């Protein structure tokens, strides 16, 4: 990967400098020097979601009070400060090296403790520790006084993995003997209990987990892959009451019918850990399709390697096992497998892989286990392909960390960046069908952490992340720097994202994205459109090099090129200097006073049919070439070239009224633009329209009256399409029918949610083929007042989040509710959108009853950002708010003001308009009346 015009991220010297230097990603302070947080390398991390503490354990060469430290959650500009546990016995420190950390947690526990395995070696990972200690939330140290033992009751050679529940600890132990590795005879999982009041921690027993374990074998015993010796993934799930263990296994011979299962689960049964097969032997067949298990094919041995695993409890209900790896141990693939949940820990099928097409729509759970091969998810199932495919790294590489938060999988890459490998933190968000199960995922198109976030790293280490975690309470991210193992700076720095006006705010010659946007848009930034790497036509056309974000201001649109992708390369070049004409272009509208409130892009692969659109209070504008034509994707390079320098904005006079919303069709060929407009009429009300405008190669033909079709008019009735109660439209979103591969529209109104049911039979393409309200066939799904609708950026997107108001007059709203819904069809449903959407939270809906009016919403599936107005009758000022979907897990019990972000930068702006993640930059921006603020 090439990085243009590298810059060093500024570090805040002190909180008092806020007025002259705003914050960006900041490196926390500890006992390190020269910009490092610590003088020793970080070996492990854990995150306490309830209390917002990010723990790190050091692999220190000698005694240090910073062996275990934590950093507090913060909404301030103060640099995070390491707080040491200073674990000691008497006057001596108990240990200096830390090998493993795990939070000892149970849902509802407000004060979880910390389990730690001290290390004895400078290697990483360190698998020489033999004891597990506890540190309570009040820093009380509870030591284990004896070494753990293996299955043969002999002292273990070392602990290779650690997991914890609120009642027990689980340690994967190597067998006794010098040079032993996990998986050899006598290896197992040690079950450890503790008694906090009496300061007691002891091992109960060790359950065998080695080559003789029947839950791993298919017909014959497997072997543990030697290249990944002692690499074990373990995760305890509170709600399923199951321990999951992921391994890297290979068949011991090439005999047909012999195979391996690289994941097993276990439950605590009468003070013993009982292993349970993840699926029966008979469910796996020869080939590479079944993800966590496989059978030899054509006399070839098979390897199945699982490197990370966690459980996703979706906001829609069902549970999924998220695994990194699979058959042949691909380091660039992550998969989701549905799990059985019968809400009964004693049920032997609880937590197993579920039959993928047997979903209980009443319970919103999978309750039937997979028993035959057709029941198992495969690598080609859309619902199983997290990220819609491979990460932008080579399959021979691997991920350094993986976290599942809400409906999102985040992963980190600690790989030297080049033309075949990206690095940093990436995420993919689950998309749900109308029943509540996952039907697909957003692509790995976003980086969640700024690329250059650590001081002093050389080019080969830039962007590399060793560990990380996500804070869904304030939307920020913690990260530990990666890099070359021999490099002095590697794994010595902890950084977190912070809100600010850009790292060079106030400069007369800024280079940052935020700095240049604030210079270009001093009167406000009212909307943004991100044209990232997942945009369909950019993926289809290998010659399309640019990736862009457009920003709407007063009388202008600012084009920015945020990354580029050269032909033949799999990675993107991240751009960080926006002071040059090739990366930023200010394009004026005909009227300098016209405010741009929404933006659109056609994303067509057909030559000369691509256009940019700007919706304003005065109408709709289109960016066209001097000849009146559109442009081709292959033309999209730097901003100092055509079509950007040769194009200009023209008003479309055949579409009247102020533009409320724009959505491009999901098809990359013969597509269209959907336009929602509003204009006053003589009764002091409004008339709203939804238009469909097919793309053509000419501005004149595209905007001609005969090419523009009215699909909906507020307050009217048409055959099979009654909108007479819907007198005000607030938003549109296109959804994708996964059965017919065709498209419909969702419309939010004062009278509820409506969805089109346009004909999808034969050559008809759904709403794309509709020419009027009768053909659109609008059907009402819910009642109530909805003030907007939002959907994730994904090709074939489906999940949407309508904003429902509980009052009937928007100006005096006291409460809003976010509801989740989807438009995916299934063979056993009459319509593509026939269901009642759930509230957008896992908890009792009463926690949302006191929310203020919501004017904007954006989510990556875990961090959920809102723009709200606490006092709509007395003030026009809006505020940012973040709400986790599972409040209990995050320790949130009084949501009304608890979620409002109080970072100082927000006190300097009067109004927020939108929030949006920007391409692969790792930046999250909010539009304000002063430009933008940036989480970086």
N, C-alpha and C positions, 0 to 999 in steps of 0.2 A: 504494500500500500504506500502511496506517496502522500505526504502531508504538506500542504502549501503554506509557506510563510509561517513557520512554527512560532508560537508564542509561549511564554511561560506564564502560567496562571498566577495572578497576584495573590499574596497572602496578607490577610488583615493583620496589622501590627497590634492593634488594640481596639476594643469596642468603641473607645472615644473618638476614633478616626472615622466614624461612620459618615459624618457630614462631608468629608472630603474624599473618602475612598470607600465605595460600596463594595460589598462582599461578593465573592463567587465561591466555587468549591474551595473549602479551606482544609488545611492539614492540621489535625489536632496536635496538641503539645503533651509531652510526657517527659522522659529523661533523656531524649535524644538531642542531638546537636545538628547544625547545618541543615535545618529544614526537616529532619527526621522526627517522627513522633517518639520512637524508642531507639535505644542503642543496641538492642538485640532483636532478632527476627521473630515475627509473629508466627506461631505454630498452629493456633486454633482460635475459633471465635464462637460466640453464642449470642443470641439476642432475646431479651426479655420484652415481649410485645406489650405486656400490661403496664410495665413501669418505664418503658422506653430506654432501657440500658443496653448498650452494645459492649459485650465483654470480649476481651482478647487475652490470650495466654502466650507468654514469651518463652522461647527456647534460649534461656540466658546461660552463659558460660559460668557465671558465678552468682552468688547470692544477690538478689535485687528485690527491692520492695515493689517493683513494677511487674513481678512475675505474672500476676493476674490484675488487670485493670479494667475499668469500665468508663464509658462516656455517656452522659445524660442526653436525653431528647431535649431539643431546644428550638424555640422560635425566635431566638435573638441573634444578634451579630457577634456575640462573644465566641471566641475560638474555643472549641471543645477541649476540656482539660481532663487528662487521665486521672482517675481516682483509683488508688491502689487498695487492694484488700490487705496487703501486708500480712499474709498468712504466716503465723508463727506458733511455735510451741515453746512456751516460756519466753526466754530472751532470744531464742534462735529462730531463724526463718525455717519454715517446714520444708520448703523446696524452692528451687530457682527455675528449673526447666519444666515446661508444661507441654504434654503431648496431645491431650484430648480434653475437650470441654463439652458439656451437655447441660441444658437447662432441665432441672427437676421440676416438672410442671404438670398441672392438671387443670382442665378448664374450670374457671371459677376461683382458682387459687390466686389471691391478690399479691402474694409474696413468694414467688418461686425461689428455690435454692439452686445452687450450682454444683454439678459433679465435675471433678477434675481428676485426670490421670497424670501424675507427674512423670516426666521423662528422665532418661539418664544418658541420652545420646544427642549429639548435635545434628544427626541426620534428619531429613524430612521426607516422609513422615517418620516419626520416632515410634517404634513398636517394641520398645524395651521396658516400658513401665509395667509394674506388676500389681499396683494397688489403685483403688478408687477412693477418693476423699470427698467429703461434702463441705460446702461452705453455705451457711444459711444466709437469708436476706439481711440479717443483722450482723453479718461478718463473723459469726461463730464458726469455728473450725472443728469439724468432726472427722478425725482421721480413721482410716482403716488400719488396724494394727498388724494384720497378717497378709501375706501375699496371696493372690488368687491361685487357685489350683485348676489343673486341666481335668479332663474326663477320668484319667487314671488316678486322680487325687494327688498328683505331684505338682510342685510349684510351676506355674506357667512361665514360659520363656518371654512372654510379653503380651500386652493388650493391643489389639489392632483396630478396634472400633468400639464406640460407646454410644448407648442410647439410654433414655430415661423416661419413666412415667412418674406420676405423682406418688406411686407406692413402691416402685422397685427400680433397680438399675440393671442394665444388660451390658455385659462386656464380652466381646469376641476375643477368646484367649488362644494363643498358640500353645502347642504341646510342649512339655518339658524337654529340654535338651538344646545344646548350643547349635545355632544355625537352623533351627526348626522354622517352618512356615505354617501359616494357617491353612487348614485343609488336610494336613497330614494326620495320621491316626492319633486319637486322643484330643484333637481340637474340639472346641465347642463354645457354647454361649453360657457364660456364668450368670446365674440369677442372684442378685444382691438385694437384701432388704435393709431398711434403716428405721431407726426410732429416734426422731429428732429430740423429743423432750429428754430422753435418757442418753443422748449423744452416742448412739450405738449404730454401727454399720457393719454388716457381716455377710459373707457368702453363704447361700443355702446349698447350692449344688451347681453342677455344670451339665448341660444337655449336649449330647454329641452332635457335632456338625462337621463332618469330614467326608472322606471319599466313600465311607460305608453308609452314609445317610440315605435311606430309601426315598425321602421326599425330593432328592436331587436327581436320582437316577431314572433313566428310562431303559429298562431291561438289564443293563450292565452298569457297573460303577463308573462314574466319570473321573477325571483328574482335574486338579486345580491348575489353571494356566500358569506356567512358571514365570512368564514375563510380568505378571501382575500379582506376584506372591504378596500376601498380607494386605491386599487392598479389598476391604469389605465395606459394603454400604449397609447401614442399619437405620431403621426409623420406627419409632413407636407411635401408633395412632390412638389418640384418646377416645375418639368416638366409636371406632370399630373394635377397640380393645384388642389390638393385634400388633405384634412385632413383625416387621418385614425385614428380610435379609437378602441383599443382592450380592452375587458372587460372579467370578469369571471362571467358567468351566469349559473343558474340552472333553470330547468322548475319548475313552481310553484305547479304542481300536476303531477300525473302519467297517466293522461288521454291519450289514444292513439291519435296520430296526433298533440299533443301539443309539441312545440319545442322552440329552441332559436337560435339566430344568434349573435355571440360574437364579430363581427367586423362590424362597420359601417363606411361609408365615408361621406364627407361633402364638399361643395363648398361655396365660398362667392358669394352671390346673392343679389345685391343691398343693400350692407352694412348689410346683415344678413347672418348668417351661416345656410345653408340649408342642412339637413341630407339627405343622399341617401342610399338606401339599397345596401348592397354589392352583393346580389343576391336575386331573388324573393323567397318568402316562398315556392312556389311550387317546387323549385329546390332541396329542402332538404327532405330526407326520413329517416325512422327509421334505426338505426344502428350507427356504429362508424366510418364510412368511409369518411365523408365529411369535416373534419378538422375544419372549422370555424363555423359550424352550425350542428344541429342534431334534430331529432324528437324522442319522447318517443318510446321505443320498449318493447313489452310484459309487459305493465303496469309498466315499470321501469322509474323513473325520469332520466334525462340526464343532465350532466354538460359539458359546453364548456368553457374552460379557456384560454385566450390569455394573455401572460405575457410580451412579447416584440414583437414589429413589426417594420419593416422598408421596404423600397422599393428598389429593385435591378434594376438598369438600366444597362443591360448587354452590353458588348462590341459588341455583335452580333446584338443588336437592341431592342428586346422586353423587357417589364417590368414584374416584378414578385413581388407579396406581400410575404415577408418573415415573417413568424409568428413562435413564440416559444409557444408551447402548443397545444391545440386542444380539441377534444372530450375526456372527463375524465381529462383534464388539465395535460397531461404528462409533467413532468419537464425535461425529457431527449430527447424530440423530437422537431425538427425544420422542417418546411415545406415551400415549394415554390408554390405559386398559380399564374398562368398567369393573367395579367390584360389587360383590353381593353384600347387601346390608339388610339384615332382618331385625336390626335393633335388639339383638340377643347375643351377648358375648359368649354364651354357652353353646350356641348353635355351631356345629362343626363346619358348616359351609360359610359362616360369617367371614367376610374379608377375602374370599377366594375370587378368582377371575370369574366374572359373570358371563352368561350367555348374552352375546352382544345385541341380539335382536329381540330380547325378552324383557321389556321395560314395563314396570307397573306404573301406569299413568295416574293411578289414584294416590299411591304412596310416594310417587316421584322417586322411586328407587329401583335398582336391579335386585331381584330376589331369587333368581334362578342361576345356579352355577353352571359353568361350561363343562360339558362332559364329552363332547365329540369335537373333531377338528373344525367342523363348520361353525361351531359356537364361538371359537376364539377370534379375537381381533387379529388383523393382519397388517403388515407394513403398508399395504395399499389402501386400507380403510381410511377415508377422509377424517373421520372422527378421531382416529388414533394418531394421526400425523401432526404432532405439535409443531407449530411453525410452518405447516403445510409442506414440509420437506426438510432438507438438510440445512444446517447452519452454514454460514459462510466461512467454514474452515474445512480442511482436508479430513477425510474419514480416519486417517492414521493418527490425527491429533486427538485431543480430548478436552473436556471442560474442567475448569478448576473448582467450580462451585455451582450449586443449583438450589433455588428456593421456590417453593410454591406458596403464593399469597393470593387469597381470594380465588378469582377465576383465571389467574395468570401464572405462567411458568417463566421464571427469570433464570438465566444462566450466565456464567462468566467465563471468559476465555483468557488464559494466561499464556499467550502464544506470541512469538515475535511477528509483527505484522509484515505481510508481503502481498504479492499479487494474488495469492491463493488463500490467504488466511486473514480474517478479521480478528479483532480482539476487543475486550471491554465487556460490558454487561448488555445482554439482549433479552427481549421478552416476546412472548406469544400469548394471545388471549383467547380463551375458549369462546366459541359461538354456539348458541343453544337453539334447538328446534322448538316447535310449539308445545311439545310434551315436557320439556325441561331437561332433555339429555343433550350431550355435546354432539353437534353434527359436523363441526369443523373448527379451524383455528385461524387466527390472523397470521400473516407471514412473519418470518424473522426479519422484519424490515426496519426495526427501530433499535437504536442504542439507548439505554436508559441512564447512562452516566457519561458526563463529558469526556471527550477523548483524552485531552491533555490536562490531567487533574493533579499531577504530583510534580513537585519541584525537583530539578536536578537529574531526572532520568535521561539516559541517552535515547537515541532514536529507536533502537531495537526494543526498548522496554516501555515506550510510550503507549499508554492506553491499556496496558496489561493489568488484570485484576486477579488477585489470588483468592480473596474471600469478599463477601458482601452480604448485606441484608437490607430489606425494604421496610420502612416505617410507614404504615398506612394511616397513622394518626396525623402526621404532619406532611406526608407525601415525600419526605426526603429519603436519601439513600446513603448508607454507610458502605465504605469500601476500603480494602487493604490492598496496597499496590503489589503487583506481581513483578516478574522480570527474571533475568538470568539468575540461576541459583547461586552463582559465585559473585554476583554484583553486590556491592556494599549496601545499596539502598533497597534491595529486594525485600519485601514483606517487613519493612520497618516503619511504614507510614499508614496512618488511618486518616481518611478524609470523609467529609460529608458535604452534600449539596446545600447551598444557601441561596436565598432570594436576593436579587440586587438589580441595578440598572445596567449591569455589564461590568467586566473587570476593569475597563478603561473609562468608566463614567466620568463625565466632566472634561474629558480630553477634547481638544479642538481637532485632533486627527485620530479618532477612534478606529480600531481595526476589528473589534468584536462585532458579532451580529447585533446584540442588544444595543451597543453603543451607536452603531450606524443607523439603526432603526429609530432610536430616540432623536438622533440628529435630523433625520429625514421627516419624522412624523411628530413634531412638537405639539401639535394640536390634537393628537390622539391616534391610536391604532384601533380600528373598530371591528376588524375581522381578519382571519388568516386562512389560507388554503395550502395545505402541505401536499406536494406532489412527490411522494417518496419512492423508494425502490420497489414498493409493492404495487405501484400504479400499473395496471395491466399492459398498456401499450409500451411502457418502458421495459417491462420484462420480456415482451414478445420480440421487440426490435433490438437486436444485439448492437446496433449502431447508435442507439440513443445514449448519449454520454451524460447529459445533465440531469440532476435531481434538484427540484426547486421548491421554494416556499414563497407565496405571494401574500402581501400585507396591504390591507385597505386603509386609506387615510382620508383626509379632507381634500377632495379634488385631485387625488392621485392614487396610483397603485405602485407599490414598491416590489420589484422582482428581485429575488435573491437566489443565487445558485449556492446551495448548501453542501453539495457533494457532487462527485462525478464518477462515472464507471466506464473505464476504457473497454473497447471490444475485446472479448476473449478473457477478461479478468472477472473473477467472481466477487471481488471486494470493491468497496467504494473509497474514493479519495475524499477525506473530510476537509472542508475548506474552513479556514479560520480568519482570513483577512478579507473583510467586506468593504474596505476603503477604495477598492479598485473597480474600474468600469466593467471588468469581466465577471465580477461576482455580485454587483448590485446596480440596479437600474431604476431610476425614478421616472415613472411614466404618467404624464398628466392626463386628466380627463378634460373634455371640452369646457366644463364649468368648474372653476377653481373652488367653488363653495359647495359642491355636491359631495355628500358624505358616502363613502363606499361601505355598505353594511354586510355584503355577502359576496363571495367569489366562487367561480366555477372553472372547470377545465374539461374538455371533451374526451380526452384519452382515446383517440382513434388511431388504428394502425393504417387505415386507408390514406393514401397520399392527399395532402392539401385539405383535409377535413378536420384539422385540429384548430381549436380556438380557445382563448381565455375569455371569461365573462366577469363582469362587475355589476352587481346589483346595488342600486342607490335609492334614495327617497324620491328621485326624479324619474327613475326608470331603469332599463337594462341596457348595458353597453357591452360591445364585443370588440376584442382586439384583433384587427385584421391587417393584412398586408396592403401595400399601396395599390396593388392590382385588384383588391377586393376579395382575394382568396384566403383560405386558411393556410396552415403550414403542415409539414410532415414531421413525424417524430425524429427522423434522422437529422433534422435541422437543429435540434435542441442541444446546443453546445454552450459556449460562454455567452454572457449577456451583452457583450460588445459586438456581437455578430447578428446576422439575420437568423430568425424572424423577429428578434427583439428590437433591433435598431431600425428595422424597416417597417415596423407595424405601428398602429395608433388605434385609439379608442373611438368607436362610432356608436351612436345611440340607435337602438332598435325601436322605431316609432310605432311599429305594428303591435307592440306589447305595451299596454298602458298601466299606470299605477306605480306605486312604490314597490320595490322588490323585497319580499320577506324572506324567501329561501330559494336556493338553487341546488339541484342534484343532477349529476350526470348519470345516464344509464350505465349499467355494468357491462354492456357488451362493447367489444373493441371494434366491431364492424357494424355499419348501418345503425349507429346509435343515435341518441337524441338527448336534449336537455329538458329537464322538468323545471318549470318556473312557477313560483307562488307569488302572487301580487295582491296588493290591497289598495283600494282607492275610496275616498269618501263619496257618499251619495246624498241626495237632497234631504233624507230623513235623519241626518246627523249620525248615520251609521256608516258601515263600510260594505263594499262589495269585493269579495275575494275570488280570484280565479286560480286554477292550476292549468298551465299551458304545457303542451308538448311540442318541441321544435326539433325536427330531424336535422342532422348535420348535412350540409352539401359543400361542394368545393367553392361556392361563391357566396359572398355576403348578401348580394342582391336576391339570389334565389332562396337562400336559407331564411331570410327575414321577410320574404314575401307573404302576404296575407294567406295565400292558399297553402303555404307550408306550415302554418301555425295552427294547432288544434287545441280547443278548450276542452279539457278533460273534466273540469269541475267548476261550478259556480255556486257561491254560498247562497243559502236560502232558497234553493230551487229543487224541483222534482223532475226526474227523467225516468224512463222505463227501467225498472230494476236498479234504480240509482237515486234514492231519496235523500237529499241533503237539505230539506226545508228547515230542519232544526239547527243546522250548522250555519250560523250567520257570521262566524268569524273563524278563519283558518289561521293556524299559528305555525305549522311546520310540515314538511314532507320528508320522507325517507324511503329509498328504494330497497326492497328485500328480494331474496333470491329463492326460487322454488327448487329445492334439491332433487325433486323427483322428475320434473319436466325440464329442468335447467332453464327456466324462463322467469320473468320478472313481474313484480307487482309494486304498487305504491302504498305507503301508509300515510294517512293524513290526520293530523291532530287539529281539533276544533274546540269551540266552546261547548259543543254537545257530545264530546267524546272522541274516541278513535274510530276512524273509518279506514277500510282497506279496499283496494280495487280487487275485483274478481274477473278481470278481463280474460277473454277466451285464450286458452293455451293449447287448444287441440290443433293437430296438424301443423300447418305452416304459421299459425298465429303465435305470436311471441309474448302474449300477455299484454301488459299495459303499453309496451312498445308499439303494439299494433293498433291500439285504440285511437280513435279520432274524435270522440265526443263523450259526453257524460253517460249516455246510454251504453256505449260499448265499454266504458270503464267499469260499470257495474259496482258502484260503491256500496259496501255493506257496513253497517254500524256494528262495532264490537263492544264498546263500552260507552257509558254516559259520563257526564262530569266535564269540567273545564280543563283542557290541556293547553299549556302555554308554550310548548315546544317539544321537539323530538331530536334525539341524537343517536348516532350509530358509530361503531368502531370502523376504522379505516381497514377495509378488507375486500379483496375481490370476491364477489359472490356473497357480500355481507348479508346478515340476516338479523342478528340481535339488535334491538333498539331500546332506548330508554325514554319513554314519554314522561313529561313533567305534568303531573295532575294537580290542579288547584282544588281546594275544598270550598272555596267561595265562588260567587258568580260574577264578581266585579274585580278585575285584575288589580286595580289601583288600591284596593283595601284588603288584599289578601293577607291572612295571618298564617296560613299553613300551606305547604306543598308536600306532595308525595312523589317519590320517584318509583316508577313501576317498570319492570323488565318484561319485554315481550319479543317475539320472534315471528318470522314469516315463512319458515320452512314447512313444506308440505310433506305428507306421508300418504301411503296408499290407503290407509284406513281412516282418513279424514275427508270430510266433504269439501272443505275449503282449505286454502293455504295459510289461513291466519285465524282459525276458529278456536280461540281459547281465551280465558280470562287471565291477564298477566298477573304475576306475583308482585308483591312489594319488593323493592330493591334492597333487601336485607335478609339475613338469615334468622333474625330474631323476631320477637313479638313486634307487630307493626306499631304499637303505641309509642315506641321510642322516636318515631318520626312525626308524631302529631304536632310537635311544637316548632317545627322548622319554619324559618322565614321564607318569604317568596324567593324563588330561584329564577334567575335570569339566564344562566348558562350552566352547562354541565359537560364534563369530559372525564373519561375513565380509560385506563389501560387494563381494567379488569381487576385491579388490586387497589391502586390509588384512585380515589374518586373525588375529583375536584368540582366544586360548585362556586358560582358567583351568586351571592345572596344580598338581599336588602333587608336589614333588621327593622328599619323604620320607614316603610315606603310612604307614609303619609306626611312625614316631617322632614325627610332628608332624601336627596338623590344619591347619596353615597352608597356604593356597594362594597362588599367585603368578600374575601376568599374563604372558602370553607372546605375541609376534607373530611370525608366520612368513610370509615371502614365498613364493609358489608357485614362483618361478624363482630358486633360491638363488644360482646362478652369476652371474646378472645383477646381483645385489645384493651380491656379494662375501662370501657366507656359505659357510663350508666345515666348520664344527664346530658343529652346531645345538644341542647338548644344553643349554648354558647361554647361548649367544650371543643367544637371542631373548628372554630374560627381561627385562622392563622393571624398571629399578632406580630409577625416580623416587622421591624421598624420601617422597611421600605414601603409597606402598604399604608402607612400613616401619611405618606407624602403624596399619595394619589387620591383623587376624589371619586373616581369611577372606574370600575373594571368591566370589560365587555366580553372577553372570551379567554379560553385557555387551550393550549394546543402543544403537543409534542412535535418537535421539528426534525423530521427525517432521521438520519443516522448520527446527528450531531450530539445526541445525549442531552439536549437543552429542552426544557419545558418553559414556554413563554406564556405570559398573560398580557392581553391588550388593555391599555389604560388611557385615561385622558391626557397623559403626558408621553405616550409612546408605549414601550413595553417594559415589563420586569421579567427577569429570567431566573429560573431555578437551575443553577449550574455550579 
